[in-house]
């Protein structure tokens, strides 16, 4: 009798090697030290200035923006195969900016590509919950980022989601506005082992948080 052995890859194809957040009245500068590589750079931005925030970095990488969600836009912006440096800064400009930057590393050789997006852009008024809608990632191992704009409430009190890592920008002082994000590599570190329909519902958890717009997107290798 012969035996077949199946070896499962438990290493996520994409990992976040660094992340940081910031906020400001008209812009925020987010800096990193010690970066050596990056296959995807992702910025989730919430603003009240209308339209999309402008993103530049100290290595002059080119960024693509996904469709904004909500009347106060929350937008996901990304660069593939960017140039990085050991000291690197990101400048995000618009009115009342809350932003989170993610430095994502993929497998070798990395060939990252944008997969798909969904968003809820018609909340209209602040709500204690916001759903991104669903996407079906094309591949197991897609990197998933969900983001929502927070407009009122208590910072740090949003609900945690099993299998996801949560990152939140500081509230813009006096405005109580920011961005909340969840991320993970699909099919790794959670019970879902194959690409399937997925979405995120942002909720207040133990605190008081209101949302206005939510978006989810995936990148494959």
C-alpha positions in Angstrom: 0.0 0.0 0.0 1.3 3.4 -0.9 0.8 6.6 1.1 0.2 10.1 -0.1 1.4 12.9 2.1 -0.1 16.3 1.7 2.0 19.2 3.1 0.1 22.3 3.8 1.7 25.7 3.4 1.0 27.6 6.6 3.1 30.6 5.8 1.1 33.6 4.6 2.2 34.6 1.1 1.8 38.3 2.2 2.8 39.7 5.5 2.7 43.3 6.9 6.3 44.1 7.8 5.5 47.6 9.1 2.5 49.9 9.6 2.0 53.3 11.0 -0.8 55.9 11.3 -1.3 59.6 11.4 -3.8 62.5 11.2 -3.8 66.2 10.5 -5.9 69.3 9.6 -4.6 69.5 6.0 -2.0 66.7 5.8 -0.1 64.1 7.7 3.4 62.7 7.2 4.0 59.1 8.2 7.7 57.9 8.3 9.5 54.6 8.5 13.1 53.7 9.4 14.8 50.5 8.5 12.8 49.3 5.5 14.5 46.9 3.2 11.8 45.6 0.9 8.2 46.1 -0.1 6.0 44.4 -2.7 2.8 46.4 -2.0 2.4 49.8 -0.2 -1.1 50.4 0.9 -2.6 53.6 2.3 -6.1 53.8 3.8 -7.3 57.4 4.1 -10.4 59.1 5.5 -11.0 62.8 4.8 -13.7 65.4 5.0 -12.4 67.5 2.1 -14.3 65.8 -0.6 -12.6 63.9 -3.5 -9.5 61.7 -3.0 -6.5 62.4 -0.8 -3.2 63.0 -2.6 -0.4 60.6 -1.6 3.3 61.1 -2.3 6.4 59.4 -0.8 10.1 60.2 -0.6 10.9 57.7 -3.3 8.5 59.2 -5.9 6.5 56.0 -6.3 3.3 56.1 -8.4 0.0 55.2 -6.6 -3.3 54.0 -7.9 -6.6 54.8 -6.0 -9.6 52.6 -5.7 -13.2 53.9 -5.7 -13.9 56.0 -2.6 -16.7 54.9 -0.2 -19.0 57.1 1.7 -20.0 60.8 1.7 -16.8 61.4 3.8 -14.5 59.4 1.6 -12.6 56.5 2.9 -10.2 55.4 0.1 -7.6 52.7 -0.4 -4.5 53.7 -2.4 -1.7 51.4 -3.4 1.6 51.0 -5.2 3.0 47.7 -6.6 6.7 46.8 -6.6 7.6 50.2 -5.1 11.1 51.6 -4.6 11.9 51.6 -0.8 14.6 53.2 1.3 15.9 52.6 4.8 14.4 56.0 5.7 11.1 56.7 4.0 8.2 59.1 4.4 4.6 59.3 3.1 2.7 62.6 2.8 -1.1 62.4 2.6 -2.9 65.7 1.9 -6.6 66.7 2.1 -8.9 68.2 4.8 -9.0 66.5 8.2 -6.9 63.5 7.2 -6.8 60.2 9.1 -4.5 57.7 7.4 -2.9 54.2 7.9 0.1 53.0 5.9 1.0 49.3 5.4 4.3 48.0 4.1 3.5 44.5 2.7 6.0 41.8 1.7 5.1 38.9 -0.6 6.6 35.6 -1.7 9.7 35.2 -3.9 9.4 35.9 -6.7 6.6 38.4 -6.0 4.2 39.3 -8.8 1.6 41.3 -6.9 -1.6 42.4 -8.7 -4.8 44.1 -7.7 -7.6 41.6 -7.5 -11.0 43.2 -6.7 -12.8 45.7 -4.4 -16.3 46.4 -3.0 -17.5 49.2 -0.8 -20.5 50.8 0.8 -20.7 54.4 -0.3 -24.4 55.2 0.7 -24.5 55.2 4.4 -25.4 58.9 4.3 -25.4 59.5 8.1 -23.1 58.2 10.8 -24.0 54.7 11.8 -22.7 52.3 14.6 -22.2 49.7 11.9 -20.8 49.7 8.4 -20.5 46.8 6.0 -18.0 46.7 3.1 -20.1 44.3 1.1 -18.5 41.1 -0.1 -15.7 40.1 -2.5 -14.6 36.7 -3.6 -10.8 36.6 -3.8 -9.4 35.0 -6.9 -6.7 33.0 -5.1 -6.1 31.5 -1.7 -3.5 33.7 0.0 -4.8 37.0 -1.3 -4.0 39.9 0.9 -7.2 41.5 2.2 -7.5 45.1 3.5 -10.8 46.6 4.8 -11.1 50.2 5.9 -13.9 52.4 7.3 -14.1 56.1 8.1 -14.9 56.9 11.8 -16.6 60.2 12.4 -17.7 60.2 16.1 -17.0 58.1 19.1 -14.3 56.8 21.3 -10.9 55.9 19.8 -9.7 52.4 20.4 -13.1 51.0 21.2 -14.1 49.4 17.8 -14.8 45.7 17.8 -12.1 43.1 17.2 -12.6 40.5 14.5 -11.2 36.9 14.9 -8.5 36.2 12.3 -7.9 39.8 11.5 -5.4 42.4 12.7 -6.9 45.8 13.5 -5.1 49.2 13.0 -6.7 52.6 13.8 -5.5 56.1 13.1 -5.7 58.8 15.8 -8.9 60.9 15.7 -8.3 64.3 14.1 -8.2 66.6 17.1 -11.6 68.3 17.6 -13.1 66.5 14.6 -13.3 62.9 16.0 -12.6 61.5 12.6 -10.2 58.8 11.6 -9.8 55.5 9.7 -10.1 52.0 11.1 -8.6 49.0 9.2 -8.5 45.2 9.4 -6.2 43.1 7.3 -5.1 39.4 6.8 -3.8 37.0 4.2 -6.9 35.0 3.1 -6.9 31.3 4.1 -4.0 31.6 6.6 -4.2 32.0 10.3 -7.9 31.4 10.3 -10.3 28.6 9.6 -11.0 29.6 6.0 -8.5 27.6 4.0 -9.6 28.4 0.5 -10.6 31.6 -1.3 -14.3 32.3 -0.7 -16.7 35.1 -0.4 -15.6 37.5 2.4 -16.7 40.9 3.8 -16.3 42.9 6.9 -18.8 44.6 9.2 -17.4 47.4 11.3 -19.1 47.7 14.7 -18.7 49.7 17.9 -17.8 46.8 20.1 -17.6 47.9 23.8 -17.4 51.6 22.9 -19.3 54.3 21.0 -18.1 54.5 17.4 -19.9 55.7 14.3 -18.9 55.0 10.8 -19.4 56.7 7.4 -18.3 54.5 4.5 -16.5 51.2 4.3 -14.3 49.5 1.7 -12.6 46.1 1.2 -10.0 45.1 -1.4 -7.8 42.2 -2.3 -4.4 41.7 -3.9 -3.1 38.4 -5.3 0.3 37.0 -6.3 
